[in-house]
Amino acid sequence: MKLFYSRNPNPRLAVAVARHLGAEVEFEFASPFAPGQAERYRPLNPNLSLPILVETGKSLWEADAIACRLSRAAHSDLWRTGDDEPEMIRWLSWGKENFVRACDVVHFERGTKQRYGLGPMDQRLVEEGLSRFCKAAAILEVTLSERDWLVGDRVSYADFRMATFLPFNDAAELPLGDYPSVWRWYGRLEEIDAWRDPFRGLDAPELPPIPGR
């Protein structure tokens, strides 16, 4: 298997999963939107987005699908099955529509747009994203005040997915410190080597700096 990746949030998530699982994959840095690269990657993913997992002549795209495939290949319960699977899927679904989406909105305005020169920051969208973040973080705060992880007594893919944008909080500046249980939960994730530094030893050029940071 080969995993095409970059340092952006969803590819980072896939690399962290692969390295946490000790998956038998070859890692290859990719830039599908770079000049002259689109036609190479379009047959693998018509969206031209990363990550992409390729094996035996077929490709799989979207980080959640890749995490599921890698977890099954590794015979791991990082992707929960059985009685815990509905609980995990509940957090994946809720997270992507609420907490993760709010993080994405703020990070895009404060980070991605500035990093790649995509136009001025839209403060209205920042405020909207922060409002949604606070509502979602308050729900997570209650849940994580009673448990260490989102599903059961150990880390699952639900935790990885929920935290997709938090490694980029130097750009987004989300008020994580206002939610002590969420802050402690993320601290536990940061203790996992594969999460804290998924690109160690890989060819992974740094993202462009944010002007003024």
C-alpha positions as CSV (number, residue, x, y, z in Angstrom):
1,M,0.0,0.0,0.0
2,K,1.1,3.6,-0.7
3,L,-0.2,6.6,1.2
4,F,0.0,10.0,-0.6
5,Y,0.0,12.8,1.9
6,S,0.9,16.4,2.6
7,R,1.2,18.4,5.9
8,N,-2.4,19.7,5.6
9,P,-4.9,18.7,8.3
10,N,-6.7,15.7,6.7
11,P,-3.5,14.2,5.2
12,R,-1.8,14.7,8.5
13,L,-4.6,12.8,10.2
14,A,-4.2,9.8,7.8
15,V,-0.4,9.8,8.4
16,A,-0.9,9.9,12.2
17,V,-3.3,6.9,11.9
18,A,-0.9,4.9,9.7
19,R,2.1,5.5,12.0
20,H,0.1,4.9,15.2
21,L,-1.0,1.5,13.7
22,G,2.5,0.7,12.4
23,A,0.8,0.1,9.1
24,E,2.8,-1.5,6.3
25,V,2.5,1.4,3.9
26,E,4.9,3.4,1.7
27,F,4.6,7.1,2.3
28,E,4.9,9.6,-0.6
29,F,4.6,13.3,-0.3
30,A,2.3,14.7,-3.0
31,S,1.1,18.0,-4.4
32,P,-1.9,17.3,-6.8
33,F,-2.6,21.0,-7.3
34,A,1.0,21.9,-8.2
35,P,1.6,22.8,-11.9
36,G,1.6,19.7,-14.1
37,Q,0.6,17.3,-11.4
38,A,-3.2,17.1,-11.7
39,E,-3.4,14.5,-14.4
40,R,-1.2,12.1,-12.4
41,Y,-3.5,12.2,-9.4
42,R,-6.9,12.6,-11.1
43,P,-7.3,8.9,-11.8
44,L,-6.6,8.2,-8.1
45,N,-9.0,10.9,-6.8
46,P,-11.2,13.0,-9.0
47,N,-11.3,15.7,-6.3
48,L,-7.4,15.9,-6.4
49,S,-7.4,16.1,-2.6
50,L,-5.2,14.2,-0.2
51,P,-4.9,11.7,1.5
52,I,-5.0,8.9,-1.1
53,L,-4.3,5.3,-0.3
54,V,-3.4,3.1,-3.2
55,E,-3.2,-0.7,-3.1
56,T,-3.3,-3.5,-5.8
57,G,-4.3,-1.2,-8.6
58,K,-7.1,0.6,-6.8
59,S,-7.3,3.8,-4.8
60,L,-9.2,4.9,-1.7
61,W,-9.7,8.5,-0.7
62,E,-11.1,10.4,2.3
63,A,-9.3,10.2,5.6
64,D,-12.1,8.3,7.4
65,A,-12.3,5.6,4.8
66,I,-8.5,5.3,4.8
67,A,-8.4,5.1,8.6
68,C,-11.0,2.3,8.5
69,R,-9.0,0.4,5.9
70,L,-5.7,0.7,7.7
71,S,-7.2,-0.3,11.0
72,R,-8.7,-3.4,9.5
73,A,-5.5,-4.3,7.8
74,A,-3.6,-3.9,11.1
75,H,-6.3,-5.9,13.0
76,S,-6.6,-3.0,15.3
77,D,-9.6,-1.6,17.2
78,L,-8.5,2.0,16.7
79,W,-11.5,1.9,14.4
80,R,-14.0,0.5,16.8
81,T,-16.2,-2.4,15.7
82,G,-18.9,-4.4,17.5
83,D,-20.9,-2.7,20.2
84,D,-18.6,0.3,20.3
85,E,-18.9,1.2,16.6
86,P,-22.2,3.1,16.9
87,E,-20.7,5.3,19.6
88,M,-17.6,6.0,17.5
89,I,-19.6,6.8,14.4
90,R,-21.8,9.1,16.5
91,W,-18.7,11.2,17.5
92,L,-17.4,11.1,13.9
93,S,-20.7,12.4,12.6
94,W,-21.3,15.0,15.2
95,G,-17.6,16.1,15.3
96,K,-17.4,16.7,11.5
97,E,-20.7,18.7,11.5
98,N,-19.9,20.7,14.7
99,F,-16.5,20.8,16.5
100,V,-14.3,19.9,13.5
101,R,-16.2,22.1,11.1
102,A,-15.9,25.1,13.5
103,C,-12.2,24.5,13.8
104,D,-11.9,24.3,10.0
105,V,-13.8,27.6,9.5
106,V,-11.5,29.6,11.9
107,H,-8.3,27.8,10.7
108,F,-9.2,28.5,7.1
109,E,-9.6,32.3,7.7
110,R,-6.7,32.8,10.1
111,G,-4.4,30.1,8.7
112,T,-4.9,28.8,5.2
113,K,-6.0,32.0,3.5
114,Q,-3.1,33.9,5.0
115,R,-0.6,31.1,4.3
116,Y,-1.5,30.8,0.7
117,G,-2.5,34.4,-0.1
118,L,-6.1,33.5,-0.8
119,G,-7.5,36.9,0.2
120,P,-8.2,38.9,3.3
121,M,-9.5,37.3,6.5
122,D,-13.3,37.5,6.8
123,Q,-13.8,38.5,10.4
124,R,-17.5,37.7,10.2
125,L,-16.7,34.1,9.4
126,V,-14.1,34.0,12.1
127,E,-16.7,35.1,14.7
128,E,-19.2,32.7,13.4
129,G,-16.7,29.9,13.6
130,L,-15.6,30.8,17.1
131,S,-19.3,30.9,18.2
132,R,-19.8,27.4,16.8
133,F,-16.5,26.2,18.3
134,C,-17.6,27.4,21.8
135,K,-21.0,25.7,21.6
136,A,-19.4,22.4,20.4
137,A,-16.5,22.6,22.9
138,A,-19.0,23.1,25.8
139,I,-20.6,19.8,24.8
140,L,-17.2,18.0,24.6
141,E,-16.3,19.6,28.0
142,V,-19.2,17.8,29.7
143,T,-18.4,14.5,28.1
144,L,-14.6,14.6,28.7
145,S,-15.1,15.7,32.3
146,E,-16.3,12.1,32.9
147,R,-13.9,10.1,30.7
148,D,-10.4,10.2,29.3
149,W,-11.4,9.3,25.7
150,L,-14.5,9.6,23.6
151,V,-15.1,5.9,23.2
152,G,-14.3,3.5,26.0
153,D,-11.2,3.6,28.1
154,R,-8.6,4.0,25.4
155,V,-7.9,6.1,22.3
156,S,-10.0,5.5,19.2
157,Y,-10.2,7.0,15.7
158,A,-13.0,9.3,17.1
159,D,-10.4,11.1,19.2
160,F,-8.0,11.5,16.2
161,R,-10.8,12.8,14.0
162,M,-12.1,15.2,16.6
163,A,-8.7,16.7,17.0
164,T,-7.9,17.1,13.2
165,F,-7.3,20.8,13.3
166,L,-5.9,21.2,16.8
167,P,-2.2,20.7,15.8
168,F,-2.7,23.9,13.7
169,N,-4.0,26.0,16.6
170,D,-0.9,28.2,16.5
171,A,-2.7,29.7,13.4
172,A,-6.3,29.3,14.4
173,E,-5.9,30.5,18.0
174,L,-9.0,28.7,19.2
175,P,-9.7,29.2,23.0
176,L,-8.9,25.6,24.0
177,G,-7.8,26.8,27.4
178,D,-11.3,27.8,28.3
179,Y,-12.3,24.1,28.4
180,P,-10.1,22.3,30.9
181,S,-11.3,18.8,30.2
182,V,-11.0,19.3,26.4
183,W,-7.5,20.7,27.1
184,R,-6.5,17.7,29.2
185,W,-7.9,15.3,26.5
186,Y,-5.9,16.9,23.8
187,G,-2.8,16.8,26.1
188,R,-3.3,13.0,26.3
189,L,-3.4,12.9,22.5
190,E,-0.1,14.9,22.3
191,E,1.5,12.2,24.4
192,I,1.1,9.7,21.5
193,D,4.2,9.9,19.4
194,A,2.4,9.2,16.1
195,W,0.0,12.1,16.8
196,R,2.5,14.6,18.1
197,D,5.0,14.1,15.2
198,P,3.6,12.0,12.4
199,F,6.1,13.2,9.9
200,R,9.2,12.2,11.7
201,G,11.7,10.7,9.3
202,L,9.4,11.4,6.3
203,D,9.9,13.7,3.3
204,A,7.4,16.4,4.3
205,P,8.2,20.0,3.4
206,E,7.0,22.5,5.9
207,L,3.9,24.5,5.1
208,P,4.5,28.1,3.9
209,P,4.8,30.5,6.8
210,I,1.9,32.8,7.7
211,P,3.0,36.4,7.0
212,G,3.5,38.3,10.2
213,R,3.6,35.2,12.4
